[in-house]
Amino acid sequence: MDVVVTILEFKNYLSSCGYAARTVASYRDNLAPFVAYLEDQGIDDLRKVTTPIIEAYQHQVMATALAAESKALRLRPVKRLFEYLVSCHKLLINPAEAIVETNRKHHRIGPVLTLEEVKKLLAQPNLSLRPHIRNRAVMEVLYATGMRIDELVNLEVYHVDLTDKVIFIRKAKGRKQRVVPLSAPAVKFLREYLEKIRPWWARKSPKQRRLFLNHFGEPMTGDNVRTFLRRYRIAAGIKKTVSPHTIRRTCATHMLAAGADIRYVQKLLGHKHLRTTQLYTKVMPIDVKQTHNQTHPGVKDDEN
């Protein structure tokens, strides 16, 4: 079971399961040091990998000066690789069971925008220009739904239902489809984009079904979105990094801070585990506390 060939098969398996291209690339990059380690050990067949070999590699990774999350990113793909090999019956015993997943309890959450910063960001597009109307629609959809960037760029026209004010996410992470509601501003700018902008651009590629297009009639990419977000962030005077994932975190955090049920937010974001959603409760503890004071019946009883 050749190491390089098997890892290539593993990457193809991840892609077929609906993993985002960036995730597959991350697995590839973080498996490279493991492949180099096996080469140093003279191992070219994954059937020769034993638990002591895995433990030695884990010790080597943990001894590096990398941040805790970077160490986790090095080890996680190795664990998943051998889980895959056992699941498809290429191995009977998983030598990577010794790898203990990094406790994400103290995982650092990226930046979250305040409500005022969101308003400033949304105000940046020049709505007299076609691309800016599309960009405003993109930002409104991201903020309303908290969807991932890969989910957004893979949306197709028929996934949008402006009558019921929802979007059907068909190509979600892990192939788990879901339906997400749209806000009134998202509906407004999506309608304007679909009625006035997209038909103009789609003339160049009438068979194109992707929802968001560029002026050549080609599908927008994640990098396209990141580029205009960076430009708008600078123009708005926002010092924080603003990416599609920043808006996803912001959507979740603002909803939790306003008292939304955490399980609803979990379903909205498409999180497999509730503990992933719970990470967002750390971002705005003051706002969450205020919401708790305003809504919890026990607090109200104390005031009476």
C-alpha positions in Angstrom: 0.0 0.0 0.0 2.2 2.8 -1.4 2.2 5.9 0.8 1.9 8.5 -2.0 -0.7 6.6 -4.0 -2.8 5.9 -0.9 -2.7 9.5 0.3 -3.8 10.6 -3.2 -6.8 8.2 -3.0 -7.6 9.6 0.4 -7.6 13.2 -1.0 -9.9 12.0 -3.8 -12.2 10.4 -1.2 -12.4 13.7 0.8 -13.3 15.6 -2.4 -16.0 13.0 -3.2 -17.4 13.5 0.3 -18.0 17.1 -0.3 -15.0 18.6 1.6 -14.1 22.1 0.4 -11.1 22.4 -1.9 -9.2 24.5 0.8 -9.8 21.7 3.4 -8.5 19.0 1.0 -5.5 21.2 0.3 -4.9 21.7 4.0 -4.9 17.9 4.5 -2.5 17.5 1.7 -0.1 20.1 3.0 -0.2 18.8 6.5 0.3 15.2 5.5 3.5 16.1 3.6 5.6 16.3 6.9 4.2 12.8 7.8 5.2 11.4 4.4 8.7 12.9 4.9 8.9 11.4 8.3 8.0 7.9 7.0 10.7 8.3 4.2 13.3 9.0 6.9 12.2 5.8 8.7 12.5 3.9 5.4 8.8 3.2 5.3 7.1 3.1 1.9 4.0 1.0 2.8 1.3 2.2 5.2 0.8 -1.3 6.3 4.2 -1.1 8.0 3.1 1.8 10.2 2.7 0.8 13.8 1.4 2.5 16.9 5.0 3.3 18.2 5.8 4.9 14.9 2.7 7.1 15.1 3.5 8.0 18.7 7.0 9.0 17.8 5.7 11.2 15.0 3.2 12.8 17.4 6.0 13.4 19.9 8.1 15.0 17.1 5.2 17.4 16.1 4.5 18.3 19.7 8.1 19.2 20.3 8.1 21.8 17.5 7.6 25.6 18.1 4.3 25.6 16.2 1.2 27.0 17.8 -1.2 24.5 19.4 -3.7 24.7 16.6 -1.0 24.3 14.0 0.2 21.1 15.7 -3.4 19.9 15.7 -3.6 20.5 11.9 -0.4 18.4 11.5 -1.8 15.5 13.4 -5.5 15.5 12.5 -5.0 14.5 8.8 -2.9 11.5 9.9 -5.6 10.3 12.3 -8.3 10.8 9.6 -6.1 9.0 7.0 -5.9 5.8 9.1 -9.5 6.0 10.0 -10.3 6.0 6.3 -8.0 3.0 5.7 -9.8 1.0 8.4 -13.3 2.1 7.2 -12.5 0.8 3.6 -11.0 -2.4 5.0 -7.5 -1.7 3.9 -6.3 -2.1 7.5 -7.7 -4.1 10.3 -6.1 -2.2 13.1 -5.8 1.6 13.4 -2.2 2.5 14.5 -3.3 6.2 14.8 -5.8 5.6 17.7 -2.9 6.8 19.9 -3.3 10.3 18.5 -5.4 12.3 21.0 -7.4 15.1 19.4 -6.4 18.6 20.6 -8.8 20.0 23.1 -10.4 22.9 21.3 -11.9 24.3 24.6 -9.4 27.1 24.5 -9.3 27.5 20.8 -8.8 31.1 19.8 -11.7 32.6 17.8 -11.0 35.0 15.0 -12.2 38.5 14.8 -15.9 39.4 15.0 -17.4 42.7 13.7 -19.5 44.9 15.8 -22.9 45.8 14.5 -21.6 49.3 13.7 -18.7 47.8 11.7 -21.2 45.6 9.8 -23.2 48.7 8.9 -20.0 50.5 7.7 -19.0 47.5 5.6 -22.4 47.2 4.0 -22.5 50.9 3.2 -19.3 50.7 1.0 -20.6 49.5 -2.3 -21.4 52.2 -4.9 -24.9 51.1 -5.8 -24.9 53.0 -9.1 -22.4 50.3 -10.4 -23.4 46.7 -11.4 -20.6 44.9 -9.6 -21.2 46.8 -6.4 -24.9 45.8 -6.4 -23.8 42.2 -6.7 -21.2 42.6 -4.0 -23.8 44.1 -1.6 -26.1 41.1 -2.4 -23.2 38.8 -1.6 -22.4 40.5 1.8 -26.1 40.6 2.7 -26.5 36.8 2.0 -23.3 36.0 4.0 -24.4 38.1 7.0 -28.0 36.8 6.9 -27.2 33.1 6.6 -23.7 32.6 7.9 -22.9 30.2 5.0 -19.4 29.2 4.1 -17.7 30.8 1.2 -17.6 27.5 -0.8 -21.3 27.1 -0.2 -21.9 30.6 -1.5 -19.9 30.4 -4.7 -21.5 27.0 -5.5 -25.1 28.4 -5.2 -27.1 28.1 -8.4 -30.0 30.3 -9.5 -32.7 27.8 -8.7 -31.4 27.4 -5.1 -32.9 30.8 -4.3 -36.6 31.2 -3.4 -37.4 34.9 -3.0 -41.0 34.2 -2.4 -40.4 32.1 0.7 -37.2 34.1 1.5 -34.9 31.1 1.7 -31.8 29.6 0.1 -31.3 25.9 -0.4 -27.7 25.0 0.2 -27.3 21.8 -1.9 -23.5 21.6 -1.9 -22.7 21.9 1.8 -19.8 20.6 3.7 -20.0 16.8 4.1 -22.9 16.8 1.6 -25.4 17.8 4.3 -28.0 19.9 2.6 -29.9 22.6 4.5 -32.3 25.5 4.0 -31.4 28.9 5.4 -33.7 32.0 5.7 -32.9 35.3 4.1 -33.1 38.7 5.8 -35.2 41.5 4.2 -32.1 43.4 3.0 -30.7 40.1 1.5 -34.0 39.5 -0.4 -34.0 43.1 -1.6 -30.5 43.1 -3.1 -30.7 39.6 -4.4 -33.9 40.5 -6.3 -32.2 43.6 -7.8 -29.1 41.5 -8.7 -31.2 38.8 -10.3 -33.5 41.1 -12.2 -31.1 43.8 -13.3 -27.5 42.6 -13.2 -27.2 38.8 -13.6 -29.2 38.7 -16.9 -26.9 41.3 -18.4 -23.8 39.3 -17.6 -25.3 35.9 -18.3 -25.8 36.8 -22.0 -22.1 35.8 -22.5 -22.8 32.3 -21.0 -26.5 31.6 -21.1 -26.1 28.0 -19.9 -24.3 29.1 -16.7 -26.4 28.2 -13.6 -24.2 29.6 -10.9 -25.9 32.4 -8.9 -23.1 34.9 -8.6 -21.3 35.8 -11.8 -18.6 38.3 -12.7 -18.9 40.7 -15.6 -17.5 38.0 -18.0 -20.5 35.8 -17.2 -18.2 33.4 -15.3 -18.8 32.1 -11.7 -17.4 34.2 -8.9 -14.7 32.6 -6.8 -13.9 32.8 -3.1 -10.8 34.9 -4.0 -13.1 37.4 -5.8 -15.2 37.8 -2.6 -12.1 38.1 -0.4 -10.7 40.8 -2.6 -13.7 43.1 -2.5 -14.2 42.5 1.2 -10.6 43.7 1.8 -11.2 46.8 -0.3 -14.4 47.7 1.5 -12.8 47.0 4.9 -10.0 49.5 4.2 -12.5 52.1 2.8 -14.7 51.6 5.9 -11.7 52.2 8.2 -12.1 48.8 9.9 -8.9 47.6 11.5 -9.9 43.9 11.9 -9.4 41.3 9.2 -12.6 40.9 7.2 -13.1 37.6 5.3 -16.1 35.5 4.4 -15.5 33.5 7.5 -15.4 36.7 9.6 -18.9 37.4 8.4 -19.9 33.9 9.2 -18.6 34.2 12.8 -20.2 37.7 13.1 -23.6 36.3 12.0 -23.5 33.5 14.6 -22.2 35.7 17.4 -24.7 38.5 16.8 -27.6 36.0 16.9 -26.3 34.3 20.1 -25.8 37.7 21.7 -29.4 38.6 20.8 -30.7 35.5 22.6 -31.0 33.0 19.7 -31.2 29.4 20.7 -27.7 27.9 20.2 -29.2 24.8 18.5 -30.9 26.9 15.9 -27.6 28.7 15.2 -26.0 25.2 14.9 -28.5 24.2 12.3 -28.2 27.5 10.5 -24.4 27.2 10.2 -24.4 23.5 9.4 -22.2 22.6 12.3 -22.0 18.8 12.9 -21.3 19.2 16.6 -22.8 21.7 19.1 -19.4 22.3 20.7 -18.3 24.0 17.5 -21.1 26.5 17.8 -20.5 26.9 21.5 -17.1 28.4 20.6 -18.9 31.6 19.5 -20.3 32.2 23.0 -16.7 33.2 24.0 -16.5 36.1 21.6 -19.0 38.6 23.1 -19.4 37.6 26.8 -20.6 41.0 27.8 -23.4 41.0 25.1 -24.4 37.4 26.1 -24.5 38.5 29.7 -26.7 41.4 28.9 -29.1 39.2 26.9 -29.2 36.7 29.8 -30.0 39.5 32.2 -32.8 40.8 30.0 -34.4 37.4 29.2 -33.7 34.9 31.9 -36.8 34.5 34.2 -34.6 33.9 37.2 -32.9 37.3 36.8 -36.3 39.0 36.4 -37.6 37.3 39.5 -34.7 38.6 41.5 -35.6 42.2 40.5 -39.2 41.8 41.7 
